[in-house]
């Protein structure tokens, strides 16, 4: 299984850059290590958000917060590990996903929080979780991540715009393949009912 440092080294190798890293600062204070540390997490999250990956998919019944705005019946807590909210599961199995909105709100202390607004009681959310353990990443996900990271490292490590575009093009090809393979691993229920009726439940 790949480690974060190994994924960064894959990106550096993809660039054709000769100097790999052994650690992040302060263990390794090279330019390569510094740039990898700065770019890795955001790049990982961007690839996670690019698809509804099976390995990162979670489903939970949302915690109700009460006090919804006037145009919704329910206000729910946004999961702390949620990177991208995908679907609000319909109350009837096989029906189309229920409509919802991710919004900014306030808690009882007046602090800004992210919430989910909907008309569905006991709502269950399907979402992409922020997965940080690289041991959970499938091989094609790692491949895609290493090429997008290479594209983002290119301006700093190679000073060549064409290398950025080259790596980005390869990433786009690999992410398309990775999405197709990932989607083929499972089969969603086909909606059997009419489109969601946005009525109060």
BAFI-3210 file (N, C-alpha, C; in Angstrom, 3 decimals, decimal comma, padded with zeros to 6 digits):
// residues 201
n [1|2|3|4|5|6|7|8|9|10|11|12|13|14|15|16|17|18|19|20|21|22|23|24|25|26|27|28|29|30|31|32|33|34|35|36|37|38|39|40|41|42|43|44|45|46|47|48|49|50|51|52|53|54|55|56|57|58|59|60|61|62|63|64|65|66|67|68|69|70|71|72|73|74|75|76|77|78|79|80|81|82|83|84|85|86|87|88|89|90|91|92|93|94|95|96|97|98|99|100|101|102|103|104|105|106|107|108|109|110|111|112|113|114|115|116|117|118|119|120|121|122|123|124|125|126|127|128|129|130|131|132|133|134|135|136|137|138|139|140|141|142|143|144|145|146|147|148|149|150|151|152|153|154|155|156|157|158|159|160|161|162|163|164|165|166|167|168|169|170|171|172|173|174|175|176|177|178|179|180|181|182|183|184|185|186|187|188|189|190|191|192|193|194|195|196|197|198|199|200|201]
n.u [000,832|000,401|002,068|001,634|003,960|005,053|003,142|003,508|006,118|005,631|004,292|006,379|008,122|006,497|006,691|009,176|011,176|014,150|014,657|013,479|011,493|011,984|010,524|008,212|008,681|009,607|011,441|012,403|013,625|013,708|013,031|011,259|009,925|008,726|006,944|005,324|004,144|002,617|000,768|-000,411|-002,721|-004,920|-005,018|-005,532|-008,122|-009,474|-009,458|-010,911|-013,385|-014,065|-015,563|-018,110|-016,853|-016,701|-015,182|-015,051|-017,592|-020,205|-023,075|-025,403|-027,888|-029,084|-028,426|-030,910|-031,446|-033,426|-035,438|-035,768|-035,503|-038,214|-038,975|-038,394|-038,873|-037,181|-034,023|-030,746|-027,730|-024,611|-022,482|-019,375|-017,209|-017,805|-017,093|-018,237|-021,614|-023,803|-026,333|-029,653|-031,305|-034,309|-037,515|-038,944|-037,953|-036,118|-037,197|-036,612|-033,790|-034,231|-034,883|-032,554|-030,716|-027,526|-026,454|-025,445|-025,652|-026,617|-025,573|-026,897|-025,344|-024,698|-022,680|-021,243|-022,340|-022,465|-025,276|-027,872|-030,717|-034,047|-037,186|-037,581|-038,276|-036,331|-033,938|-031,614|-028,321|-026,243|-022,859|-019,589|-016,890|-014,194|-011,423|-008,413|-006,498|-004,140|-003,978|-006,476|-007,007|-007,865|-005,892|-006,133|-007,135|-004,980|-003,158|-004,396|-004,423|-001,671|-000,928|-002,434|-001,349|001,257|000,842|000,221|002,525|004,303|004,747|006,355|008,488|009,543|009,325|008,148|005,571|004,418|004,810|003,079|000,581|000,779|000,841|-001,639|-003,364|-002,899|-003,797|-006,570|-007,320|-006,804|-008,450|-010,944|-010,983|-010,721|-013,103|-014,968|-014,304|-014,712|-017,452|-018,501|-018,303|-020,468|-024,088|-026,600|-029,911|-032,526|-034,557|-038,008|-040,283|-042,277|-040,862|-039,439|-041,789|-042,064|-043,355|-044,583|-043,698]
n.v [-001,188|002,295|005,098|008,510|009,941|008,278|008,552|011,236|011,040|009,505|011,430|013,271|011,692|011,303|013,798|013,668|014,507|014,487|014,396|012,858|012,628|012,094|012,543|014,849|018,380|018,995|017,004|016,570|019,105|019,945|021,665|020,184|018,591|020,578|021,813|019,621|019,075|021,384|021,156|018,611|017,756|019,370|018,681|015,910|016,038|017,294|015,323|013,339|014,658|014,650|012,522|010,144|008,131|004,662|003,671|005,831|006,490|007,254|006,651|008,145|008,652|011,791|014,226|015,978|019,506|021,307|024,361|025,214|027,250|029,245|028,198|025,520|022,279|020,885|021,043|020,014|018,706|019,147|016,562|016,084|014,924|015,157|015,661|016,080|016,432|014,114|012,633|012,805|010,339|008,918|008,603|006,391|003,304|002,974|005,163|008,416|010,415|012,665|016,214|018,663|021,178|022,550|024,746|027,833|028,501|029,271|028,204|027,602|029,263|031,276|030,822|030,333|027,724|024,821|023,498|021,117|021,491|020,477|018,853|016,407|014,003|012,456|012,275|010,694|010,801|010,379|010,522|011,803|011,028|012,597|011,069|010,211|008,261|006,710|003,985|003,123|003,908|003,053|001,529|002,931|005,364|006,346|006,572|008,557|010,675|011,085|012,106|014,478|015,850|016,029|017,764|020,090|020,535|021,069|023,847|024,953|023,137|022,491|024,692|024,763|025,365|023,687|021,166|021,138|021,188|018,807|016,846|017,361|016,658|013,889|013,176|013,763|011,807|009,448|009,790|009,616|006,934|005,754|006,563|005,168|002,473|002,383|002,994|000,734|-001,172|-001,353|-001,353|000,913|001,279|001,399|004,135|003,735|005,093|008,040|011,317|013,087|014,503|017,664|018,136|018,929|016,692]
n.w [000,000|-000,668|000,802|001,987|001,394|-000,559|-002,589|-003,200|-004,188|-006,460|-007,957|-008,355|-009,837|-012,063|-013,163|-014,205|-012,674|-010,865|-008,071|-005,323|-002,274|001,278|003,497|005,108|005,858|009,314|008,782|006,182|004,354|001,773|-001,373|-002,903|-000,981|000,600|-001,206|-001,878|000,604|000,901|-001,161|-001,233|000,441|-000,369|-003,045|-002,904|-001,771|-003,843|-005,836|-004,526|-004,404|-007,049|-007,887|-007,021|-005,160|-004,410|-002,233|-000,572|000,056|002,268|004,338|006,365|008,921|009,369|011,944|013,560|013,850|014,357|014,217|011,402|008,370|006,985|004,517|004,481|006,000|007,692|009,398|009,310|010,815|009,258|008,247|009,950|008,641|006,013|002,673|000,156|-000,319|-001,624|-002,272|-001,015|000,458|-000,720|000,951|000,108|-001,053|-004,020|-005,234|-006,719|-005,631|-002,844|-002,830|-001,608|000,235|000,772|003,199|004,850|008,314|011,727|014,981|018,321|019,813|018,180|016,395|013,158|011,085|008,930|007,308|006,394|004,501|004,079|003,149|004,154|006,566|009,156|007,634|005,432|004,449|001,613|001,047|000,062|001,950|003,746|003,220|004,626|004,927|003,037|002,594|002,015|-000,529|-003,853|-006,532|-009,069|-008,238|-006,761|-008,849|-010,442|-008,579|-008,212|-010,697|-010,923|-008,790|-009,724|-011,883|-010,503|-009,095|-011,070|-012,038|-009,974|-009,628|-012,133|-013,772|-016,234|-018,370|-020,222|-019,151|-016,993|-018,354|-019,768|-017,717|-016,566|-018,629|-018,784|-016,241|-016,548|-018,374|-016,912|-014,642|-015,775|-016,574|-014,043|-012,779|-014,350|-013,831|-011,063|-010,904|-012,070|-010,143|-008,493|-008,424|-008,627|-007,225|-009,562|-010,217|-009,638|-009,432|-010,125|-010,839|-008,101|-005,948|-004,901|-002,362|000,913|003,411]
ca.u [000,000|001,176|002,014|001,538|005,267|005,193|002,287|004,223|007,248|005,070|004,046|007,675|008,611|005,673|007,230|010,516|012,065|015,057|014,843|012,307|011,535|011,988|009,618|007,815|009,378|011,027|012,319|013,007|013,357|013,973|011,944|010,279|009,134|007,943|005,839|004,416|003,376|001,675|-000,225|-000,967|-004,054|-005,930|-005,107|-006,258|-009,543|-010,025|-009,700|-012,038|-014,621|-014,298|-016,400|-018,742|-016,063|-017,257|-014,399|-015,222|-019,017|-020,813|-024,494|-025,811|-029,106|-028,612|-028,872|-031,768|-031,079|-034,591|-035,434|-035,478|-036,082|-039,637|-039,236|-038,058|-039,444|-036,162|-032,644|-029,903|-026,299|-023,748|-021,481|-018,058|-016,245|-018,374|-016,386|-019,237|-022,934|-024,192|-027,757|-030,493|-032,047|-035,758|-038,184|-039,434|-036,854|-036,235|-037,622|-035,505|-033,306|-035,012|-034,186|-032,011|-029,811|-026,480|-026,507|-024,820|-026,628|-026,009|-025,986|-027,548|-024,402|-024,457|-021,540|-021,573|-022,251|-023,035|-026,429|-028,617|-032,132|-034,877|-038,526|-037,625|-038,136|-035,336|-033,206|-030,382|-027,464|-025,135|-021,864|-018,174|-016,191|-012,801|-010,578|-007,015|-005,617|-003,865|-004,162|-007,833|-007,134|-007,649|-004,733|-006,386|-007,275|-003,611|-002,568|-004,973|-003,953|-000,257|-000,795|-002,919|-000,329|002,376|000,467|000,269|003,923|005,110|005,255|007,400|009,638|010,122|009,240|007,735|004,110|003,996|004,806|001,807|-000,512|000,972|000,414|-003,073|-004,023|-002,816|-004,734|-007,946|-007,539|-006,817|-009,610|-012,097|-010,921|-010,959|-014,542|-015,683|-014,045|-015,357|-018,901|-018,859|-018,211|-021,765|-025,230|-027,598|-031,310|-033,089|-035,801|-039,180|-041,428|-042,219|-039,921|-039,742|-042,778|-041,534|-044,439|-044,246|-043,978]
ca.v [000,000|003,524|006,110|009,858|010,271|007,502|009,178|012,443|010,633|009,138|012,683|013,815|010,833|011,620|015,038|013,460|015,256|013,487|014,415|012,458|013,072|011,032|012,944|016,238|019,202|019,378|015,879|016,815|020,521|020,251|022,349|019,177|018,222|021,743|021,991|018,480|019,274|022,476|020,849|017,259|017,580|019,998|017,895|014,692|016,347|017,600|014,054|012,726|015,355|014,532|011,356|009,495|006,909|003,639|003,524|007,029|006,768|006,975|006,968|008,279|009,391|013,091|014,713|017,147|020,683|022,142|025,762|025,409|028,472|029,112|027,471|024,102|021,672|020,314|021,532|018,939|018,949|018,687|015,646|016,703|014,346|015,228|016,478|016,437|015,821|013,576|012,364|012,599|009,151|009,087|007,779|005,169|002,629|002,945|006,453|009,323|011,108|013,814|017,488|019,256|022,301|022,803|026,182|028,362|028,816|029,565|027,347|028,335|030,248|032,288|030,460|029,895|026,289|024,341|022,647|020,585|021,848|019,605|018,597|014,976|013,622|011,394|012,241|009,913|011,393|009,653|011,557|011,452|011,383|013,014|009,925|010,631|007,092|006,258|002,538|002,876|004,379|002,064|001,848|003,961|006,633|006,783|006,976|009,854|011,655|011,391|012,921|015,829|016,463|016,362|018,969|021,251|020,730|021,398|025,230|025,223|022,242|022,406|026,011|024,533|025,337|022,527|019,993|021,221|020,792|017,391|016,057|017,555|015,863|012,485|013,051|013,737|010,497|008,424|009,965|009,097|005,478|005,407|006,725|004,084|001,241|002,507|002,931|-000,626|-002,059|-001,466|-000,967|001,618|000,997|002,218|004,731|003,078|005,962|009,309|012,264|013,520|015,561|018,527|018,487|018,783|015,325]
ca.w [000,000|-000,786|001,847|001,438|000,811|-001,802|-003,604|-003,610|-005,022|-007,762|-008,672|-008,746|-010,925|-013,235|-013,720|-014,741|-011,776|-010,309|-006,625|-004,550|-000,881|002,288|004,572|005,030|006,853|009,312|008,506|004,876|004,101|000,371|-002,085|-003,314|000,189|001,004|-002,156|-001,729|001,828|000,679|-002,186|-001,199|001,022|-001,218|-004,276|-002,522|-001,603|-005,162|-006,527|-003,823|-004,774|-008,486|-008,205|-005,871|-005,026|-003,515|-001,002|000,259|000,232|003,562|004,464|007,759|009,241|009,830|013,250|013,432|014,624|014,623|013,781|009,985|007,801|006,672|003,267|004,645|007,209|008,575|009,333|009,828|010,972|008,176|008,839|010,099|007,701|004,662|001,694|-000,842|-000,129|-002,938|-002,429|000,147|000,058|-000,695|001,963|-000,523|-001,751|-005,474|-005,758|-006,990|-004,431|-002,409|-002,946|-000,386|000,010|001,763|003,459|006,050|009,343|013,021|016,080|019,397|020,350|017,161|015,561|011,805|010,839|007,676|007,565|005,259|004,574|003,256|003,666|004,469|007,968|009,393|006,369|005,347|003,430|000,992|000,781|-000,046|003,184|003,602|003,567|004,676|004,977|001,669|002,474|001,527|-001,906|-004,919|-007,379|-010,078|-007,536|-006,481|-010,124|-010,795|-007,608|-008,451|-011,901|-010,645|-007,945|-010,620|-012,636|-009,601|-008,708|-012,243|-012,134|-008,987|-009,704|-013,475|-014,428|-017,615|-018,493|-021,007|-018,278|-016,256|-019,254|-020,080|-016,563|-016,400|-019,666|-018,372|-015,114|-017,041|-018,984|-015,866|-013,769|-016,521|-016,449|-012,641|-012,534|-015,018|-013,086|-009,760|-011,095|-012,459|-008,981|-007,831|-009,240|-007,837|-007,513|-010,624|-009,748|-010,198|-009,290|-010,831|-010,265|-006,739|-005,812|-003,848|-001,446|002,310|003,880]
c.u [000,879|001,007|001,871|002,847|005,467|004,333|002,940|005,406|006,793|004,833|005,355|008,269|007,818|006,160|008,550|011,552|012,903|015,099|013,549|012,504|011,522|010,981|009,110|008,641|008,784|011,978|013,072|012,647|013,690|012,792|010,851|009,347|008,213|006,737|004,840|003,535|002,294|000,513|-000,966|-002,419|-005,142|-006,114|-005,839|-007,751|-010,214|-010,335|-010,838|-013,354|-014,995|-015,232|-016,997|-018,092|-016,706|-016,507|-014,595|-016,687|-019,495|-022,290|-024,837|-027,164|-028,658|-029,199|-029,671|-031,343|-032,284|-034,433|-035,069|-036,021|-037,496|-039,934|-038,794|-038,665|-038,383|-034,793|-031,768|-028,440|-025,526|-022,675|-020,086|-017,033|-016,732|-017,576|-017,361|-020,538|-023,457|-025,704|-028,432|-031,443|-033,540|-036,385|-038,670|-038,308|-037,123|-036,701|-036,406|-035,066|-034,128|-034,213|-033,704|-031,107|-028,796|-026,391|-025,711|-025,909|-025,886|-026,475|-026,568|-026,651|-024,085|-023,262|-022,006|-021,361|-022,819|-024,147|-026,993|-030,087|-032,930|-036,271|-038,681|-037,380|-037,140|-034,462|-031,904|-029,564|-026,421|-024,102|-020,464|-017,460|-014,747|-011,917|-009,116|-006,021|-005,357|-003,981|-005,548|-008,006|-006,944|-006,487|-004,978|-006,598|-005,889|-002,940|-003,069|-004,453|-002,503|-000,078|-001,339|-001,922|000,884|002,086|000,585|001,690|004,761|005,607|006,419|008,653|010,298|010,186|008,817|006,216|003,639|003,956|003,534|000,657|-000,422|000,464|-001,093|-003,862|-004,019|-003,755|-006,165|-008,285|-007,670|-008,036|-010,873|-012,147|-011,255|-012,440|-015,329|-015,520|-014,771|-016,868|-019,365|-018,853|-019,530|-022,863|-026,281|-028,996|-031,791|-034,402|-037,010|-040,412|-041,240|-041,215|-040,417|-040,742|-042,361|-042,662|-043,967|-044,649|-044,480]
c.v [001,255|004,404|007,469|010,248|009,525|008,078|010,459|012,101|010,151|010,383|013,284|013,020|011,097|012,883|014,824|014,204|014,253|013,371|014,056|012,883|011,868|011,293|014,339|017,050|018,985|018,228|016,031|018,247|020,923|021,008|021,367|018,812|019,362|021,939|020,835|018,637|020,329|022,069|019,533|017,205|018,180|019,210|016,579|014,953|016,674|016,319|013,288|013,343|015,157|013,392|010,815|008,122|005,924|003,586|004,693|007,343|006,357|007,349|007,032|008,963|010,684|013,469|016,000|018,278|021,532|023,533|025,938|026,751|028,194|028,288|026,011|023,592|021,215|020,940|020,499|019,373|018,363|017,784|016,259|016,166|014,404|016,174|016,983|015,700|015,387|013,455|012,307|011,477|009,365|008,186|006,443|004,553|002,594|004,246|007,343|010,017|012,355|015,106|017,991|020,412|022,357|024,307|026,547|028,757|029,177|028,549|028,216|029,403|031,359|032,019|029,996|028,396|025,983|023,354|022,105|020,874|020,965|019,518|017,148|014,737|012,465|011,186|011,452|010,419|010,407|010,701|010,979|011,958|011,788|011,889|010,361|009,473|006,571|004,754|002,172|003,279|003,228|002,493|002,953|005,336|007,204|007,292|008,361|010,953|012,052|012,275|014,332|016,566|016,868|017,644|020,212|021,539|021,291|022,839|025,511|024,390|022,183|023,742|025,883|024,402|024,097|021,256|019,971|020,712|019,309|016,510|016,170|016,736|014,375|012,232|012,917|012,401|009,409|008,558|009,472|007,570|005,042|005,517|005,560|002,769|001,262|002,365|001,520|-001,593|-002,230|-001,015|-000,341|001,123|001,942|002,815|004,121|003,967|007,240|010,229|012,765|014,675|016,427|019,064|018,313|017,386|015,355]
c.w [000,000|000,446|001,177|000,758|-000,502|-002,915|-004,109|-004,506|-006,399|-008,603|-009,177|-009,908|-012,202|-013,937|-014,452|-013,927|-010,990|-008,801|-005,895|-003,095|000,057|003,395|004,253|006,023|008,246|009,015|007,204|004,502|002,671|-000,235|-002,473|-002,157|000,611|000,093|-002,058|-000,497|001,629|-000,224|-001,998|-000,717|000,141|-002,509|-004,017|-002,421|-002,934|-005,933|-005,844|-004,266|-006,238|-008,863|-006,910|-005,671|-004,049|-002,185|-000,049|000,534|001,619|003,512|005,944|007,852|009,907|011,187|013,066|014,351|015,018|014,033|012,312|009,503|007,295|005,426|003,311|005,949|008,204|008,312|010,030|009,925|009,804|008,775|008,849|009,104|006,257|003,793|000,633|-000,543|-001,495|-003,116|-001,072|-000,221|000,248|000,361|001,412|-001,337|-003,245|-006,070|-006,003|-005,706|-004,126|-002,556|-001,597|-000,762|001,136|001,948|004,701|007,038|010,628|014,051|017,198|020,018|019,351|016,280|014,188|011,663|009,459|007,991|006,260|005,487|003,622|003,867|004,113|005,955|008,092|008,155|006,484|004,168|002,932|000,579|000,619|001,194|002,877|004,127|003,506|004,654|003,568|001,486|001,964|000,067|-002,901|-005,824|-008,400|-009,445|-007,233|-007,753|-010,533|-009,873|-007,888|-009,680|-011,694|-009,748|-008,778|-011,395|-011,767|-009,107|-009,850|-012,288|-011,185|-009,213|-011,080|-014,202|-015,895|-017,689|-019,239|-020,161|-017,428|-017,128|-019,606|-018,944|-016,342|-017,415|-019,301|-017,193|-015,612|-017,693|-017,921|-014,971|-014,471|-016,438|-015,028|-012,289|-013,121|-014,261|-011,750|-009,878|-011,422|-011,278|-008,248|-008,762|-008,350|-008,203|-008,602|-010,135|-010,440|-010,122|-010,077|-010,168|-008,925|-006,736|-004,637|-002,972|-000,026|002,782|005,299]
res [x|x|x|x|x|x|x|x|x|x|x|x|x|x|x|x|x|x|x|x|x|x|x|x|x|x|x|x|x|x|x|x|x|x|x|x|x|x|x|x|x|x|x|x|x|x|x|x|x|x|x|x|x|x|x|x|x|x|x|x|x|x|x|x|x|x|x|x|x|x|x|x|x|x|x|x|x|x|x|x|x|x|x|x|x|x|x|x|x|x|x|x|x|x|x|x|x|x|x|x|x|x|x|x|x|x|x|x|x|x|x|x|x|x|x|x|x|x|x|x|x|x|x|x|x|x|x|x|x|x|x|x|x|x|x|x|x|x|x|x|x|x|x|x|x|x|x|x|x|x|x|x|x|x|x|x|x|x|x|x|x|x|x|x|x|x|x|x|x|x|x|x|x|x|x|x|x|x|x|x|x|x|x|x|x|x|x|x|x|x|x|x|x|x|x|x|x|x|x|x|x]
***
